[in-house]
Amino acid sequence: MRRLPVAPDRLLAAVFALALLSAAFLTLHETMHPFVVSVLQPVAYAALWLFLGIYGGATLFWTYELVQSHREYEPPDVVYGPEACQIRILTVDAEDVVQETVDAIPDGVAPGERHVIAEAPIDVAGATVHVVPDSFTCDASDKGRALEWARRELSCEREFVLFLDEDTHVREFEGFPDADVVQFREWPEYTGSTLAFWCELVRIGYQAEQQGFGLPGVPLYAWGGGIAVRASVEDDVGWAYPTLIEDTVFVWRAVLEHGAEYVVLPDRFRNQAPPSVRALVEQRRRWLAGSLRDEPVLPKRYWALFALRNVTWAFSPVAPFLLLFLGLLPGTMPYRGLYHVLSWGLLAYTLVWLVRAWRYYGGLGYRHLLAVPLYPLVVSLHSLGAAWGLVDEPEGFERTEKE
């Protein structure tokens, strides 16, 4: 196995995994010696309460973020129109997908400011295609390398550079506020895999917290498929940084090292949900592994928060089985009734994410209501990639294929 960085997340996950294994071993071996039972039983009880505490803490923080954003968030005033940006679309060689993205660009963006940054020659009408030469090298790789090449080679006379993924369809928007980094919201569309789309609903519902990221100053993550950066700030920060999550790390460095102002707009750009569960799992794996590797970019006060959130996400599939452990453990667990109530309450509370996604989309087809009774399966699939990334990093940036 590849050498993994020792992150607080992995230390916490290792302790919790060992404790849960003790609990599982205890439930499956009722004929063990009484002394062994007396030793493992407190460990099992502590493990169950530890997970509940971690999960509850992460849920409370998310709720706090959501409440604060509703109380304090106000969309910033638009100062610059859509014409104040240069658009850069990142792709490898997805010609047909990029063509649809270019066709969806609003008329307000100047025709001469539409650029496609590709790894291979492609033909796209209505935009200028630039191919990153194989000879170009920098500290970044894959998408970050292409972004850095474009920063160095393309001059920008506009106020902002608006970065889009190859599948991002820009809907009509008013423009940009007077800020350094402007985050647009995303609107994943169904692309053939119902389970993958349901997992995206869970993620979008959870990302209701995103509109409050401008309040504390340092966003917890960013979506590079629809983000505008002031051209002067992009030059100051640059993309030459070795990371799997180039969009999020760029924003962290811009805010922390260069004092950039970050805001979130309510405008939503359409993009594609992963086309398969496998693609979704690989995507989540990269996100989790990348956040672990680059946590040191953040101030230390954020490390504990990230550890709680990452471990909670990775261990979410375990949650439905905790109640099973309770029924099989020998002896009487202290405050067993309270544990039951809190466990069921937290499990039910996660359905709020699905409800919020439903509201975000303004309603969906009735067949997607099946995500509610199948919610434990959906949450497990959504978390599977995170659990994989916690123990095994990907070799590099694996592109998610688009339809």
N, C-alpha and C positions, 0 to 999 in steps of 0.2 A: 504494500500500500504506500502511496505517496506520503511524504512528510507533511504533516498538517500543523499550522500555527496553533499555539496553545492560547486559545481565546477564553475569556470568562464563560462564554456560552458553552463551550465544550467541557470545561471543568464541571459546571453545574449539571449539564446533561449526563456526564459520566457518573457523578454521584447519584443522581436521580435514577439512572438506569440500573445501577447496582442495587439500590434500595428496592426498586420494583421487582427485580429478579429474586430478591430475598422473599418478597411478598408472594410472588408466584410459586416459588419453590415450597413455601410453607403451605400454600393451599393445595398443592398437588401431592403432598406427602404427609397424610394424616397419621401414619404409623411411626413417625420419627420419635426419637428419644425425647422425653419430657424436658431434658436440659436444653437440647437444641431448639425445641419449640419456645422455651422461655427466653432464649437469646434472640431468635429471629422474629418473634411476635412483636416486640416493641419496634424493631426495625421496620416491619411491614406497616404497622400503624403510623409510624413517623413518615414513611414514604407516601402513604395515601394522603395524609394531611399536608405534606410538603407540596405535592402536586396541586392539591386544591388551593393552597395558599398562593402558589405561583400563578396558576390559572386565574384565580380571583383577582390578584394584584394587577395582572395585565389587563383584565377586563375592566377593572375600576379606572385604570389610567386611560383606556380608550374612551370610556364613558365621560371622564373629566374633559378630555380633549374635545369630544363632540359637544358637550354642554357649553364649554368656553367658546368654541367657534360659533355656536348659534347666538351666544350673547354678544360677542365682540366683533365677529367678522362682518365687514362691509366691503363689497366689491370696490376696488379702487377706481377712481375716475379715469376715464380714457383721455389721454393727452395727444397721442400719436395715432394717425389712421393706419389702415392696413398697408398703405403705400410706403410706410416707413420701415419696411423689412426686406431683407433678402432671404429667400427660402433655399435651404439646402436639404435635399432628400438623400438619405443613406440607403444603399442597396449593395448587393453582391452582383447579381445579374438578372434580377426579376423584372424583365422588360415589360411584360403585360401588366403586372401589378403596379409598377411605377407609372405606367401610362395613365391608368385610372386615377392615381393619386395626383398627377399633374393636371388632368382634365378637371379635377374637383377644386383646384385652387381658385379662390374668388377673383373676380375681375379687378378688384382694388389693388392687387399685387402687380407691380410692373412686370410686363413680359420679359424684360431683360434681366430680372432678378430671380429667375427660377432656375436653380442649378441641381443637377443630379450627380452625386458622388458615387461612382461605381468601382468595382474591382475588375470588371471586364467590359469591353466595348458593347454597348447596347444602343438601339435607336429609339428615342423618345421624342415625340412631336411636342412642341410648345415649351421646351426647356433645353438648356445647354448641358450636355453630358461631359463629365470629367472623369477620366480613368486614373486611379491612383497607381503610379508606377511601382513595379515590383522592387525597384532599387531603393525606394524610400524607406528609411528606418527611423524609429524614435523609441522612447521608453514604452510607449503604448503599443498594443497589438490589435488586430482585427478592426472592430468599429472605431475604437479610440485612435488607432493609427490613421484611418481614413479621415476622421474629424480633424486631426492635427495637420495632415497634409493640406486639407482644404483651407484651414485657418491661415496657413503660411502662403498658399498659392493664390487664393481668391481675394481680391480686394473688395472691400465692402464700404460703400459710401452712404449706406442707409444707417439709421440709428440702431436697428436690431437685426440679428440673424435669427430666423425662425427655423428650428431643426424639426424635421419630420422623419418618421420611419417610412419605409417603402409602401406601407399599407395605410398610412394616415390620410383620411379624407377630411380636409379642412372645411368646416361649415362656415357660413357667413358670420363674421365677427366684426365688432366695432373698431377694434384697434388695440393699442397698448397703453398701459399707464406709465407714469414716469418712475420706473423701477429698473433695477439692473437685471433681474431674472424674473421672467413671467411664465408661470406654469399654467397651461391649459388642462382641462379635465379630459378624460378619455371615455369612449363609448364603444366597448367591444361588441362586435356583431357575431351572430351565430355563423359558423363556417362548416358545419357538417357533423361535428361531434357534440351530442347533447350533454354528455357528462362533462366534457371540457368547458362547455358554455356555462353549465351550472356552477362549476368551480370559479369561473370568472364572475358570476353573480355574487358569490361569497366574497371574492376579493373586492369588487366594486362597492359592495355594501360596507365592508370594513374600511375602505378608503374614504368613507364619508368624513373621516378625521382630517383628510388632506386639506380641506379649505381652512383649517385652523393652523396650518404649518407656518404661515407667515407671522403668527402671533409671538411664538417664542424666539423666532429669528433663524433657527437652524432646522430645516425640514428633515424628517426622518428618512425620506426617500423621495425620488423624483421620477417623472415619466419623460424619458427623452424623446418619445414619439410626438410630442407636442409641447415644446418649450422654446421660449424666445430669450435670447441673451443680448444685452447691449454689446455692440461690436467692440467697443473699447475694453469692456470687461473680459470678453473672450480672449482678446490679445494679452491681457494681463495674466490671466489664469492659465490658458492653454490646456490641451488635451493629452500632453505627453506624460501620462501617468499610468503605470502598470496596474490594471484593475479589470474585473469582470463586470462591474456596474459603473461604466464610465459616466453616465448621466448623473447618478446620485453623487458620486465622488466629486465630480466637477462642481456641483452646487455646494457641497460641503466646503470645498476649498475656496470657492468664490466668496462665500459668506464669512468663513472663519479667518481666512488669510488676507482677504482683500476688502472686507467690510461691505460686500454687496448686499443690496436690499432685495429680498425675495417676496413675491406676492403670488397669489393664486386667483385666477379668473374663473367665473362660472361657465364660460363658453366650453362646449364639449365637441371634441373632434372624434370622428368615427375611426375605429381600427378593427382588426380582426382578432377574434379569440383564437387560441391555438387550435389547429385543425384536428388534433388527436390527443388522447390522454398521454401518450408517450412524449409528445412535444411539450405538453404542459408540465409534465414531471421534470423534464430536462430544463425547462425555463426556470421553474421554482428552485431547482437544485443550484443553478448558476446564481440566482438572486441571493440565496442564503449563504452559499460559500463566499460570494463576493462581499457581502456585508460583514462576515466574520473576518475576512482577510483585511478589510479596510476600516474596521472599527477604530484603530489608533488615530485615524484622521480626526475623529470627533474628540471633544473634551472628555476627560475622564468621568465627569458627572453623567455622561450619557451611556457609559459602558454597562452599568448595572441595568438600566432600562432596556437596552438592546438585548442583553443576555436574557432577561425575563421574557421579552417578546419573541425572540428567536426560539428559545427552548419551548415556550408554550405552543408556538406554531408547529414545531417539529413533533411534539408529543401529543398533538390534538387527537390523532387516531386512537390513543390509549384511553382517552376520557370515557368512552362508553363502557369500557371493560372494568373501570374502577368499581362500579356498583356490583359487578360479578365477584370481584375479589372480596367485597364486604360479606357476601352471602356464603363464601367458602372458607373464610378465615376461622380457625378454631378460637374459642374463647369469645369474650365480649369486648368490642372496641369501645374505648371511651368516647362519649358523645356521639354514639352511632346514629341516633335519630337526627341530630343536627347535621351530621355529615351527609345523610341521605337528602335532607332538604336543600343544603347548599349545592350538592352535586347536581341534582335535578334542576335546580334553579339556574346554575351556570350553563348547563347543557341547553336548557330552553332559551336562555338569554341570547345564545349565539344565533338563534333564528332571527334576531333583530337585524343581523347583517343581510339576511335574505329579504326581509321586509323592506329595508332601506334600498336595496338594489331594485326591488320591484317599483318603488316610488321613483327612483332615479330614472328608470326607463319609462315611467308613465304607464306601467302595465305591460304585461307580456301575454303570449298565448297560453291558453288554459293547460296545455300539455306540460308547461314548465312548472305547474303546481305540483307535479310529481316530485320535484326537488325537495318538498317539505317532508313527506314520509321517508324519503331516501336521504335525508340530511346527514345522518352519520356516515354514510358511504361517500357523499359529496365532500364533506369536511376531511375525511381520510385521504381521498385522492388529492385534494387541494394541499394537504400537508405532506404527502408522500415525498415529493421532490425536496422539500425543506429538510425532512429527516435524512434523506440521502446526502444532501449537501453538508449536513452536520458532521458526517463521518467520512465522506469521500468527495474531494473536490473534483470538478471536471478538468480535463486536460487543458481546455481552452474555451473560447467563445463558440458555442454551437448555435448556429442560426436557426430560428424558428421559421419553417417553410410557410409561405403565404399562398392563399388560393388566388 
